[in-house]
Structure formats: C-alpha cells, structure tokens
Amino acid sequence: MDIKKLQEDLKKIYNLRFKSIEKRVTHAIEETKTSGVDLSSLNINEIKALSSTILDIETKKLHDEVESLLSKKEKLNIELDKKLEALQDVKYGVFNAIQSHIEDTDTLTLSKLHQVKLQSVDIYDLLSEMVESAIITALEKSKDSEALELIQEVIKDLTYEAIKEGSLNTIRVRKILSTILASAIELAEATPNQANDILDATLKGMRAGLTHSIDRFKQRLKFTPIEAKHILIEDYDTIMQDLSQADTLFLQVVQVQANESSPDIKKLLIELNQKMHYDLEELVHISKEAAEVMKERFSNFAKTAVKKADTALKSQKAKEAKEMGAQAWGIAKVALNNAIKSAKDAINKR
C-alpha cells in the first residue's frame, strides 16, 4: 500500500464538522473502506501512518495553542527572573543604605542588622560564595579553638536560612547541602592542614541547620490553616517520603561529594560520614515528628509544582555574597559569645 496516498486521502476525507471524535474517526475509516482499505489487512507501519495522520488533524489546534502558551510562559519566566533580581537588588539597596548610617566600630548594631539582612534576602543563589567567605573569615579572625565552633555555627545558620522558606523536597535540600559542602571542600583542599577540622565543623553545622529547618517546618505545619497548606507543601507524597529518609539524604550528599573530591579529601569525608551514622538521632526524630504532623493535618492534600533553580551569579551578587559571608561569621561570633557569657554567668551564680 502507498502510505503517502493513504495519508493524503485521509486528509481530504476527514470531516471536522462532526461533533465527536468518535464520529469523525468512524466516518474517516468508513470512507477509506470504500477505497479498498481494510484495517485488519494493514501492517504496523500503515496503522501508524493512519493513526498519526488522524492525530495530527485532531490535535493541530490544541498543539498550536500549547506552542503559543509555551512561548508566553518562556517570556513570563524571563520577566519573572528580572523582577526577582530587581526585588533582590532593592533589598540589598535598603540594607546598604541603613548600614551607611552605622559606624564601623559599632559591631553590635552591625551584627543585628546583618542578621536581619540574612533573614530577609534570598541567599540561595549566593550560597557558595557566602560559605567560602564565612569560613575564611572565621579562620582568619578567630583563634583556632574558637574558629571551629564559629564555622559550625555559621554553617548551621546558612543551612537553615537557605532551606527554611522554600519547599522541603529532596532535590532542593540536596542542592543546598551539596552547594555548602562543595564550597567547604574547596577550602579544605586549599588548606590541607585544616581540612579535617573545616569538614567536620561544616558537616556538624549542616546537620544542625537541616534539623532546625525540619523542626521549623513541623511547627509551621501545626499552626497553618488547612486552607493555606499549599504555601508549605508543593508535593505531599514526595515530602512525606523525603522526611522518612532525611538522614539517608544527608549521608548520600556527603558520599557523592566525597566521590567527586581528591583522594585525601575523599578519605576524610568517608571517615566523617561513617561517624555521622551514629549521630543523626535528632535529625531522624524531628523528621518523623514532622511527617506525623503532616500526615495528621494534610493527608488528603497533593499538589505538584516545579520551581526553577540555579540562577547565574553576577559580579555584584558575588560581591554581596562575600560580604554577607563575612557578616554571617560576625553573627555566629556574637551568638557564641553570648552563649559562653550565659554559661559563665550560670557558673558564677553557683
């Protein structure tokens, strides 16, 4: 059979004026029978040609509409990215203007402002540079014994701030944890004498930040009205599954980064990762609690969404990241000093 002729004949006889697909297809097949075409005698290629021709006719309008919508979606996404970037720029501008009225020597006020800034801007696209800057600042400006505690504290804060406002799903959390650890690995490779301490403090900070983020998620679930559940949950089934394996996700991130590192760093990370197996009880406990709360309140809710991530860094944003990384070190130092002071006060009272 001449397949091209079959397709041309179908296009000529296909009548879109019938109201239903069934009637339109039936009419076309009946018409082809008068030309000697019997479905039972067609081979697979001929059936494919017949089907695809009918599909092309039936779906042309919808296909054109989809193409038009996709084009509009692409334009909207570009415009959305521009607006989001402009929104971030305005936030930075506001904080920079406020900071210009604070003396450089007034470290306490600067620390308060920087903490508010860290909580107010979207740090995801600045995360790598912030981690690098924060660790370097901690190492340069702190005593050895204090530096590791500060690195742990600042990594905890950055992990928490990066995770807390967005969707709590594996892909997003994995990217955040991987970005933080990859930055720490780069510094560890550049300073092999301090590699173990840097990586150990980073992993402990990541674990604490992830635990804190899931705990906050749990608290928000408890007090969020059912009507507003979509604000917190983009995909119920996925997040339930992710919460049940938060500890596995954490260990996998470390293992993947280890496999991509130099032999020495890989050895260190594998050793630290093995130790982490016995130190994730709190993370597991909080994750199970969050899953239970989610199950109790939103078990009938399911909504999928995809969010674009990984935006390109511009030079100004890289500059902001380095500055905020150094500021994060300052925040961690104040928090640590306050904790030490509180401990000393408690001892003195005794």
C-alpha positions in Angstrom: 0.0 0.0 0.0 1.1 3.5 -0.8 1.4 5.1 2.7 1.6 8.7 1.4 -1.5 8.2 -0.7 -3.3 6.8 2.4 -2.3 9.9 4.4 -3.4 12.3 1.6 -6.7 10.6 1.2 -7.4 10.8 5.0 -6.7 14.5 5.0 -9.2 15.0 2.2 -12.0 12.9 3.6 -11.6 13.8 7.3 -14.5 15.9 8.4 -14.2 18.1 11.5 -17.8 19.2 11.3 -18.9 16.1 13.2 -19.3 16.9 16.9 -17.5 14.0 18.5 -14.1 12.4 17.9 -15.7 9.0 17.6 -18.0 10.1 14.8 -15.1 11.9 12.9 -12.8 8.9 13.2 -15.6 6.4 12.3 -16.5 8.5 9.2 -12.9 8.6 8.0 -12.4 4.9 8.4 -15.7 4.0 6.7 -14.6 6.3 3.8 -11.3 4.6 3.5 -13.0 1.2 3.2 -14.7 2.4 0.0 -11.2 2.9 -1.4 -10.3 -0.7 -0.5 -8.5 0.0 2.8 -9.2 -2.6 5.5 -7.8 -2.1 8.9 -7.3 -5.8 9.5 -5.0 -6.0 6.5 -2.8 -3.1 7.4 0.7 -3.7 8.7 2.1 -1.8 11.7 3.7 1.0 9.6 0.4 1.5 7.8 -1.6 1.6 11.0 0.9 4.0 12.4 0.6 6.3 9.4 -3.2 6.2 9.6 -3.2 6.9 13.3 -0.6 9.7 13.2 -2.4 11.4 10.3 -5.7 11.5 12.3 -3.8 12.6 15.4 -2.2 15.5 13.5 -5.6 16.6 12.2 -7.3 16.3 15.6 -4.6 17.9 17.7 -3.5 20.7 15.3 -5.5 23.5 17.1 -4.5 22.3 20.6 -0.9 21.9 19.5 -0.8 25.4 18.2 -2.4 26.7 21.4 0.2 24.8 23.5 3.0 26.2 21.5 1.6 29.7 22.0 1.3 29.2 25.7 4.8 27.8 26.0 6.1 30.9 24.2 4.2 33.1 26.6 5.5 31.0 29.5 9.1 31.5 28.4 8.6 35.2 28.2 6.9 35.3 31.6 9.7 33.3 33.1 12.3 35.7 31.7 10.3 38.6 33.0 9.8 36.9 36.4 13.6 36.3 36.7 14.2 40.0 36.0 11.7 41.1 38.6 13.1 38.7 41.2 16.5 40.0 40.6 15.2 43.6 40.8 13.5 42.7 44.1 16.7 41.4 45.5 18.6 44.5 44.4 16.1 46.7 46.2 16.5 44.7 49.3 20.3 45.0 49.2 20.0 48.7 48.5 17.8 49.2 51.6 20.2 47.3 53.9 23.3 49.0 52.4 21.6 52.4 52.9 20.8 51.5 56.6 24.3 50.2 57.1 25.8 53.5 55.9 24.4 55.2 59.0 26.1 52.8 61.4 29.7 53.3 62.5 32.1 50.5 61.5 33.1 50.3 65.2 29.5 49.7 66.3 29.8 45.9 65.8 26.8 45.0 67.9 24.4 47.1 65.8 26.1 45.9 62.6 25.6 42.3 63.8 21.9 42.9 64.4 21.4 44.5 61.0 23.3 41.7 59.3 21.2 39.1 61.0 18.0 40.8 59.8 19.5 41.0 56.3 20.4 37.4 56.2 16.8 36.5 57.1 15.3 39.0 54.6 17.1 38.3 51.3 17.1 35.1 49.2 20.6 33.7 49.8 20.2 30.5 47.6 22.0 31.9 44.6 24.7 33.4 46.8 25.2 30.4 49.0 28.5 29.1 47.6 30.3 32.4 47.9 28.8 33.1 51.3 30.0 29.8 52.7 33.5 30.4 51.3 33.7 33.9 52.7 32.3 32.9 56.1 34.8 30.0 56.6 37.7 32.1 55.5 36.7 34.9 57.8 36.3 32.6 60.8 39.7 31.1 60.2 41.4 34.4 59.7 39.8 36.4 62.6 39.4 33.7 65.3 41.6 31.6 67.5 42.0 28.0 66.4 39.8 26.7 69.2 37.0 29.3 68.6 37.2 29.1 64.8 35.8 25.6 64.5 32.8 26.4 66.7 32.2 29.5 64.7 32.4 27.6 61.4 29.8 25.1 62.8 27.6 27.9 64.0 27.7 29.9 60.7 27.1 26.8 58.5 24.1 25.9 60.7 22.7 29.4 60.2 23.3 29.5 56.4 21.9 26.0 56.0 18.8 26.9 58.0 18.2 30.3 56.2 18.7 28.7 52.8 16.3 25.8 53.4 13.6 27.3 55.7 11.5 29.4 53.3 11.4 27.1 50.3 9.9 23.7 49.5 11.2 20.9 51.7 11.8 18.4 49.0 14.8 16.2 48.3 16.0 17.9 45.1 16.1 21.4 46.7 17.6 20.3 50.0 20.2 18.1 48.3 21.3 21.1 46.1 21.6 23.3 49.2 23.6 20.8 51.2 25.7 19.9 48.2 26.5 23.6 47.5 27.5 24.2 51.1 29.7 21.1 51.3 31.3 21.7 47.9 32.4 25.1 49.0 33.9 23.8 52.2 35.7 21.1 50.3 37.4 23.6 48.0 38.7 25.4 51.1 39.7 22.1 52.7 41.7 21.2 49.6 43.4 24.6 49.6 44.3 24.2 53.3 45.1 20.5 53.9 46.4 21.1 57.4 43.0 22.3 58.5 40.9 20.1 56.1 39.7 17.7 58.8 38.6 20.5 61.1 36.9 22.5 58.3 34.9 19.5 57.0 34.0 18.2 60.5 32.7 21.6 61.6 30.9 22.1 58.2 29.1 18.7 58.4 28.0 19.3 62.0 26.7 22.7 61.0 24.8 21.3 58.0 23.3 18.6 60.2 22.2 21.1 62.8 20.8 23.5 60.2 18.8 20.8 58.4 17.4 19.6 61.8 16.4 23.1 62.7 14.8 23.6 59.3 12.7 20.5 59.6 11.7 21.4 63.2 10.6 24.8 62.0 8.6 23.2 59.1 6.9 20.9 61.7 5.9 23.9 63.9 4.5 25.8 60.8 2.5 22.8 59.9 0.9 22.7 63.3 -0.4 26.3 63.1 -1.0 26.7 59.4 -4.7 26.7 58.5 -5.7 23.9 56.2 -6.8 26.5 53.6 -3.2 27.8 53.4 -1.5 24.4 53.2 -0.3 25.0 49.7 2.1 27.6 51.0 4.1 25.0 52.7 3.5 21.9 50.7 4.1 21.6 47.0 4.0 17.8 46.8 2.6 15.9 49.7 3.7 12.4 48.7 7.2 13.5 47.8 7.8 15.4 51.0 6.4 12.6 53.2 8.9 10.2 51.5 11.7 12.7 51.9 11.0 13.2 55.6 11.3 9.5 56.2 14.8 9.4 54.8 16.3 12.7 55.8 19.2 11.0 57.4 19.9 8.9 54.3 19.7 12.1 52.1 22.3 13.8 54.4 24.7 10.8 54.2 24.3 10.5 50.5 25.2 14.1 49.9 28.4 13.6 51.8 29.2 10.4 49.9 28.5 11.9 46.5 30.8 14.9 47.2 33.4 12.6 48.6 33.4 10.6 45.3 34.0 13.8 43.4 36.9 15.0 45.5 40.6 14.3 45.7 41.7 11.0 47.3 42.8 12.7 50.6 39.5 14.7 50.9 37.5 11.6 49.9 39.2 9.6 52.7 38.4 12.3 55.3 34.8 12.7 54.2 34.2 8.9 54.2 35.6 8.7 57.7 33.5 11.6 58.9 30.4 10.2 57.1 30.8 6.9 58.9 30.9 8.7 62.3 27.7 10.6 61.3 25.8 7.3 61.0 25.8 7.2 64.8 25.0 10.9 65.3 21.8 11.5 63.4 19.3 10.5 66.0 17.9 14.1 66.5 17.5 14.6 62.7 15.7 11.2 62.4 13.4 12.0 65.4 12.5 15.5 64.2 11.8 14.2 60.7 9.5 11.5 62.0 7.6 14.1 64.1 7.2 16.4 61.1 5.9 13.5 59.0 3.4 12.6 61.6 2.1 16.2 61.9 1.9 16.5 58.1 0.0 13.2 57.9 -2.5 14.2 60.6 -3.3 17.6 59.0 -2.8 17.4 55.3 -3.0 13.7 54.3 -5.6 14.5 51.6 -3.6 17.2 50.0 -1.5 16.7 47.0 -0.2 19.4 44.6 2.8 19.2 42.3 4.9 22.2 41.2 8.3 22.7 39.6 10.5 25.7 40.5 13.4 26.9 38.5 16.6 27.0 40.5 20.3 27.7 39.9 20.3 31.3 38.6 23.6 32.7 37.3 25.6 34.8 39.6 26.5 38.3 38.6 29.6 40.2 39.8 27.6 42.4 42.1 25.9 39.4 43.7 29.2 37.7 44.2 30.4 40.8 46.0 27.3 40.8 48.2 27.8 37.1 48.9 31.3 37.6 50.1 30.2 40.5 52.3 27.3 38.5 53.7 29.5 35.5 54.4 31.8 37.7 56.5 28.8 39.2 58.2 27.5 35.7 58.9 30.7 35.0 60.7 30.1 38.1 62.8 26.6 36.9 63.7 27.9 33.5 64.7 30.6 35.0 66.8 28.1 37.2 68.7 25.8 34.2 69.3 28.8 32.1 70.5 30.0 34.8 72.8 26.5 35.2 74.3 26.3 31.5 74.9 29.7 31.5 76.6 28.7 34.5 78.7 25.5 32.9 79.8 27.3 29.7 80.8 29.8 31.7 82.8 27.1 33.7 84.5 25.3 30.5 85.4 28.6 29.1 86.9 29.3 32.3 88.8 25.8 32.2 90.4 26.5 28.8 91.7 
